[in-house]
Structures are given as structure tokens and as C-alpha cells.
């Protein structure tokens, strides 16, 4: 069975905050999330608590001022 195309499967991501040396913040993962095939996403905190549902990864990253990093490996087909 061929692997599903990237746009046909859920994708995992993390949202990172940048380090802020002025405040002694080393940065790190702020939220984890999953993007479903329709493009919408759900996020959870690093402790596993529900955080929110969003229309897109770009929207949540932009609104919260965080950096999006994909955690899954892209399909190569």
C-alpha cells in the first residue's frame, strides 16, 4: 500500500518561543499540535493540557508570536 500523500494525512508540529536573554528566557517548546488534512489544527501545552483549535498553523504561530517547526518526516513519493 503506498504511503499517503502529505496533504492527505495529519502532521505533527511544535511551536517554539525564541530565547530572550534580557529576561533570562532560554526559549523552547511552548505548544505541540496536529494539523489535519483540511488544514485546521489543535494545540496542547507541553504538559498535555488542551490549548485550542485554529484554522491554520500559520494563524496560531502568528497570533502567539511563535516559530513553527514540523516534527514529522515528509513523505517522499
N, C-alpha and C positions, 0 to 999 in steps of 0.2 A: 504494500500500500504506500503510495507516495506521501511525503510529508505535506501537511497543509501549507499553503502559501502564507506569507507574513500577514497579509490583510485578512486572513480567514481564521486567525487564532488569537487567543488572549496573549498579552505581553506584559511582563513584569518590569517595574521601574522603581527607582528611588529618587527622592527629591532632597538635594543637599543644600545646606547653608554654607556660604563661604566663610573662611576664617576672618575674624575681626580682632586684630592684635591690640587695638586700642582698648577693647573691653575684655581682653583675655579669653576670647572665644576661639577655640581651635577649629570650629566648623564641624561638619559631619552630617550624617543622615538625619533628616527631620521627619520624613514620612516615607512609607512604602506604598506602592499602588499597583493596580492591574488595569490595563486598557483592554476592553472587549472589542470584538470585531466592528461594532458600529462606531467606534472612536470614543465612546464615553469611558470614564474612569471612576474608580473608587479608591480612596486612600485610607490608610491606617497609620497610627502612630508607631514608633519603634517598639513600644510596649505591647502592641497588638490591639489597641482600642480603635474602634471605628472613628474616622475623622470626617469624611464627606464624600459626596458624589459630585462629579464635574462633567462638563460637556466635552472636555479635551485635556490632554496632558499640558499643552501649551497654556491653556487658561489657568489651571491651578498653579503651574510654575510661575507664570507672570503675575498673577494676583498675589501670591505669597512671597514673591521675590526669591525664589529658589531655583536651583540648577537641576535640570532633568538629566538622569543617567539611566539608560536601558540596561537591565540586568540579564536579559535572556540573549541567547546567541541567535543571530539572524539566520533564517533558512537560506541555504544555497542550492537552488534548484534551477 
